């Protein structure tokens, strides 16, 4: 990816940081953004901080690549358009978009507050559309084709009781992916969605999940256990259940690069086969 530029949202920590650093290791310069502020009282896990984004910046620079990092909420279209414009001015082009930023909360559909519903839909769906709205014109103008990777979820392909607002937003991203792939195909831009399951990040919030399953035991049948895998047999390390962000980044890097040149409008499950159970 030498000479290419990637725009990564939600880059301060977790999957976003992992994707940004991995693409930098592959040779891309990075535009990295995150809100780095509380989103809503309905989101119970702590949001990333400005210091988290600074650490992402440090890790990218340690690879030898350049980075433009900025505190931007993906619900703010003018701010997104400005950071894309500034990134193109600094780096000269835009080739890759990883629309990663998102939030999660829990509750049964008829018991969700209006703010719970609106927050998840506004960040996950509207914010992703705004990311695309800001980035695609710059990619078309650059004339280099490119790759857009939309981070959906296993909840974007199957039923997940207890977080239907999240599932609705992630199913919508699947539709957005497929339509966008057709619309930008003539410009040589590919669009695919990835669907991770149980990635070890602060969003997982096991306590909130267990509380939900304790109240409604039937819900657990929709959440298959992740197959364990050895972390490093030679080093004598134990078994890993949740996916690591780096494992998801392997797929992101493949979709961003030329090795996936024939893939567009696809939904890639990143789940060790869990959704087949």
SULGI-V487582 format. One record per residue. N is the residue number from 1. RES is the residue in three letters. PSI is psi in whole degrees, -180 to 180 (none if undefined). NEAR is the number of other C-alpha atoms within 12 Angstrom. Layout:
# SULGI-V487582
n=N res=RES psi=PSI near=NEAR
n=N res=RES psi=PSI near=NEAR
This chain:
# SULGI-V487582
n=1 res=UNK psi=17 near=27
n=2 res=UNK psi=130 near=19
n=3 res=UNK psi=-4 near=21
n=4 res=UNK psi=163 near=36
n=5 res=UNK psi=132 near=45
n=6 res=UNK psi=138 near=54
n=7 res=UNK psi=118 near=56
n=8 res=UNK psi=125 near=57
n=9 res=UNK psi=155 near=52
n=10 res=UNK psi=40 near=47
n=11 res=UNK psi=0 near=52
n=12 res=UNK psi=-27 near=43
n=13 res=UNK psi=-177 near=39
n=14 res=UNK psi=-141 near=35
n=15 res=UNK psi=-43 near=39
n=16 res=UNK psi=-46 near=43
n=17 res=UNK psi=-45 near=41
n=18 res=UNK psi=-44 near=39
n=19 res=UNK psi=-44 near=48
n=20 res=UNK psi=-45 near=56
n=21 res=UNK psi=-41 near=44
n=22 res=UNK psi=-43 near=39
n=23 res=UNK psi=-34 near=47
n=24 res=UNK psi=-42 near=39
n=25 res=UNK psi=-30 near=27
n=26 res=UNK psi=-5 near=29
n=27 res=UNK psi=-1 near=26
n=28 res=UNK psi=146 near=38
n=29 res=UNK psi=154 near=40
n=30 res=UNK psi=136 near=54
n=31 res=UNK psi=114 near=54
n=32 res=UNK psi=125 near=55
n=33 res=UNK psi=157 near=47
n=34 res=UNK psi=154 near=48
n=35 res=UNK psi=-37 near=35
n=36 res=UNK psi=43 near=28
n=37 res=UNK psi=158 near=24
n=38 res=UNK psi=139 near=19
n=39 res=UNK psi=-44 near=32
n=40 res=UNK psi=148 near=24
n=41 res=UNK psi=-17 near=18
n=42 res=UNK psi=-11 near=23
n=43 res=UNK psi=112 near=29
n=44 res=UNK psi=-18 near=22
n=45 res=UNK psi=152 near=23
n=46 res=UNK psi=142 near=22
n=47 res=UNK psi=158 near=32
n=48 res=UNK psi=163 near=33
n=49 res=UNK psi=171 near=24
n=50 res=UNK psi=-37 near=24
n=51 res=UNK psi=-36 near=21
n=52 res=UNK psi=-44 near=29
n=53 res=UNK psi=-37 near=38
n=54 res=UNK psi=-37 near=26
n=55 res=UNK psi=-40 near=25
n=56 res=UNK psi=-44 near=41
n=57 res=UNK psi=-44 near=37
n=58 res=UNK psi=-42 near=25
n=59 res=UNK psi=-38 near=30
n=60 res=UNK psi=-46 near=35
n=61 res=UNK psi=-30 near=27
n=62 res=UNK psi=-20 near=16
n=63 res=UNK psi=-11 near=22
n=64 res=UNK psi=2 near=20
n=65 res=UNK psi=165 near=30
n=66 res=UNK psi=154 near=32
n=67 res=UNK psi=139 near=40
n=68 res=UNK psi=112 near=36
n=69 res=UNK psi=144 near=41
n=70 res=UNK psi=146 near=35
n=71 res=UNK psi=106 near=30
n=72 res=UNK psi=132 near=36
n=73 res=UNK psi=127 near=36
n=74 res=UNK psi=-6 near=44
n=75 res=UNK psi=-6 near=33
n=76 res=UNK psi=93 near=25
n=77 res=UNK psi=-47 near=24
n=78 res=UNK psi=-39 near=19
n=79 res=UNK psi=-39 near=25
n=80 res=UNK psi=-46 near=38
n=81 res=UNK psi=-37 near=26
n=82 res=UNK psi=-44 near=24
n=83 res=UNK psi=-35 near=36
n=84 res=UNK psi=-46 near=44
n=85 res=UNK psi=-42 near=27
n=86 res=UNK psi=-39 near=26
n=87 res=UNK psi=-42 near=34
n=88 res=UNK psi=-39 near=31
n=89 res=UNK psi=-40 near=17
n=90 res=UNK psi=-42 near=19
n=91 res=UNK psi=-17 near=26
n=92 res=UNK psi=-5 near=23
n=93 res=UNK psi=172 near=34
n=94 res=UNK psi=125 near=42
n=95 res=UNK psi=-31 near=46
n=96 res=UNK psi=135 near=50
n=97 res=UNK psi=128 near=53
n=98 res=UNK psi=100 near=49
n=99 res=UNK psi=88 near=51
n=100 res=UNK psi=-29 near=48
n=101 res=UNK psi=138 near=49
n=102 res=UNK psi=166 near=44
n=103 res=UNK psi=165 near=46
n=104 res=UNK psi=141 near=43
n=105 res=UNK psi=176 near=39
n=106 res=UNK psi=151 near=36
n=107 res=UNK psi=154 near=30
n=108 res=UNK psi=151 near=22
n=109 res=UNK psi=-49 near=20
n=110 res=UNK psi=-4 near=15
n=111 res=UNK psi=-4 near=15
n=112 res=UNK psi=141 near=21
n=113 res=UNK psi=160 near=20
n=114 res=UNK psi=-37 near=17
n=115 res=UNK psi=-38 near=19
n=116 res=UNK psi=-52 near=30
n=117 res=UNK psi=-52 near=32
n=118 res=UNK psi=-38 near=27
n=119 res=UNK psi=-49 near=29
n=120 res=UNK psi=-44 near=36
n=121 res=UNK psi=-40 near=31
n=122 res=UNK psi=-40 near=33
n=123 res=UNK psi=-56 near=40
n=124 res=UNK psi=-43 near=43
n=125 res=UNK psi=-59 near=39
n=126 res=UNK psi=-40 near=28
n=127 res=UNK psi=-38 near=38
n=128 res=UNK psi=-41 near=45
n=129 res=UNK psi=-43 near=33
n=130 res=UNK psi=-36 near=30
n=131 res=UNK psi=-46 near=43
n=132 res=UNK psi=-43 near=40
n=133 res=UNK psi=-37 near=28
n=134 res=UNK psi=-35 near=32
n=135 res=UNK psi=-39 near=45
n=136 res=UNK psi=-44 near=41
n=137 res=UNK psi=-37 near=25
n=138 res=UNK psi=-37 near=36
n=139 res=UNK psi=-42 near=36
n=140 res=UNK psi=-44 near=27
n=141 res=UNK psi=-36 near=20
n=142 res=UNK psi=-33 near=25
n=143 res=UNK psi=21 near=19
n=144 res=UNK psi=11 near=23
n=145 res=UNK psi=-143 near=31
n=146 res=UNK psi=-174 near=43
n=147 res=UNK psi=131 near=48
n=148 res=UNK psi=125 near=50
n=149 res=UNK psi=116 near=52
n=150 res=UNK psi=122 near=52
n=151 res=UNK psi=101 near=48
n=152 res=UNK psi=-130 near=43
n=153 res=UNK psi=164 near=39
n=154 res=UNK psi=-29 near=37
n=155 res=UNK psi=-7 near=35
n=156 res=UNK psi=3 near=36
n=157 res=UNK psi=-15 near=30
n=158 res=UNK psi=169 near=27
n=159 res=UNK psi=135 near=24
n=160 res=UNK psi=90 near=33
n=161 res=UNK psi=146 near=28
n=162 res=UNK psi=-13 near=35
n=163 res=UNK psi=51 near=35
n=164 res=UNK psi=-31 near=30
n=165 res=UNK psi=-40 near=38
n=166 res=UNK psi=-47 near=42
n=167 res=UNK psi=-40 near=35
n=168 res=UNK psi=-42 near=32
n=169 res=UNK psi=-39 near=36
n=170 res=UNK psi=-33 near=45
n=171 res=UNK psi=-40 near=32
n=172 res=UNK psi=-35 near=30
n=173 res=UNK psi=-31 near=44
n=174 res=UNK psi=-46 near=38
n=175 res=UNK psi=-41 near=26
n=176 res=UNK psi=-43 near=36
n=177 res=UNK psi=-50 near=39
n=178 res=UNK psi=-42 near=26
n=179 res=UNK psi=-43 near=21
n=180 res=UNK psi=-37 near=30
n=181 res=UNK psi=-39 near=32
n=182 res=UNK psi=-43 near=20
n=183 res=UNK psi=-35 near=19
n=184 res=UNK psi=2 near=29
n=185 res=UNK psi=-36 near=27
n=186 res=UNK psi=-16 near=17
n=187 res=UNK psi=8 near=24
n=188 res=UNK psi=19 near=27
n=189 res=UNK psi=129 near=42
n=190 res=UNK psi=149 near=40
n=191 res=UNK psi=125 near=47
n=192 res=UNK psi=154 near=44
n=193 res=UNK psi=145 near=46
n=194 res=UNK psi=152 near=41
n=195 res=UNK psi=77 near=38
n=196 res=UNK psi=157 near=41
n=197 res=UNK psi=124 near=38
n=198 res=UNK psi=67 near=36
n=199 res=UNK psi=138 near=31
n=200 res=UNK psi=83 near=24
n=201 res=UNK psi=170 near=29
n=202 res=UNK psi=-24 near=25
n=203 res=UNK psi=-26 near=29
n=204 res=UNK psi=-46 near=26
n=205 res=UNK psi=68 near=22
n=206 res=UNK psi=-34 near=21
n=207 res=UNK psi=-42 near=15
n=208 res=UNK psi=-39 near=22
n=209 res=UNK psi=-46 near=27
n=210 res=UNK psi=-35 near=18
n=211 res=UNK psi=-42 near=17
n=212 res=UNK psi=-45 near=24
n=213 res=UNK psi=-32 near=24
n=214 res=UNK psi=-38 near=15
n=215 res=UNK psi=-36 near=15
n=216 res=UNK psi=78 near=17
n=217 res=UNK psi=-28 near=16
n=218 res=UNK psi=-22 near=14
n=219 res=UNK psi=-29 near=23
n=220 res=UNK psi=-24 near=20
n=221 res=UNK psi=-18 near=16
n=222 res=UNK psi=-2 near=22
n=223 res=UNK psi=88 near=28
n=224 res=UNK psi=143 near=23
n=225 res=UNK psi=140 near=21
n=226 res=UNK psi=131 near=24
n=227 res=UNK psi=134 near=20
n=228 res=UNK psi=154 near=17
n=229 res=UNK psi=149 near=17
n=230 res=UNK psi=136 near=16
n=231 res=UNK psi=-50 near=17
n=232 res=UNK psi=96 near=11
n=233 res=UNK psi=-44 near=11
n=234 res=UNK psi=-34 near=8
n=235 res=UNK psi=-2 near=9
n=236 res=UNK psi=19 near=9
n=237 res=UNK psi=163 near=11
n=238 res=UNK psi=-155 near=13
n=239 res=UNK psi=148 near=16
n=240 res=UNK psi=129 near=21
n=241 res=UNK psi=-63 near=21
n=242 res=UNK psi=151 near=29
n=243 res=UNK psi=147 near=33
n=244 res=UNK psi=151 near=28
n=245 res=UNK psi=-35 near=32
n=246 res=UNK psi=-34 near=27
n=247 res=UNK psi=-38 near=27
n=248 res=UNK psi=-37 near=41
n=249 res=UNK psi=-30 near=35
n=250 res=UNK psi=-41 near=26
n=251 res=UNK psi=-41 near=34
n=252 res=UNK psi=-46 near=45
n=253 res=UNK psi=-38 near=34
n=254 res=UNK psi=-45 near=28
n=255 res=UNK psi=-29 near=38
n=256 res=UNK psi=-24 near=45
n=257 res=UNK psi=179 near=33
n=258 res=UNK psi=-17 near=23
n=259 res=UNK psi=-15 near=14
n=260 res=UNK psi=29 near=24
n=261 res=UNK psi=-23 near=21
n=262 res=UNK psi=1 near=19
n=263 res=UNK psi=118 near=27
n=264 res=UNK psi=146 near=32
n=265 res=UNK psi=29 near=32
n=266 res=UNK psi=154 near=29
n=267 res=UNK psi=116 near=32
n=268 res=UNK psi=112 near=34
n=269 res=UNK psi=128 near=29
n=270 res=UNK psi=83 near=34
n=271 res=UNK psi=13 near=34
n=272 res=UNK psi=30 near=28
n=273 res=UNK psi=8 near=19
n=274 res=UNK psi=-39 near=24
n=275 res=UNK psi=-7 near=28
n=276 res=UNK psi=-9 near=17
n=277 res=UNK psi=none near=14
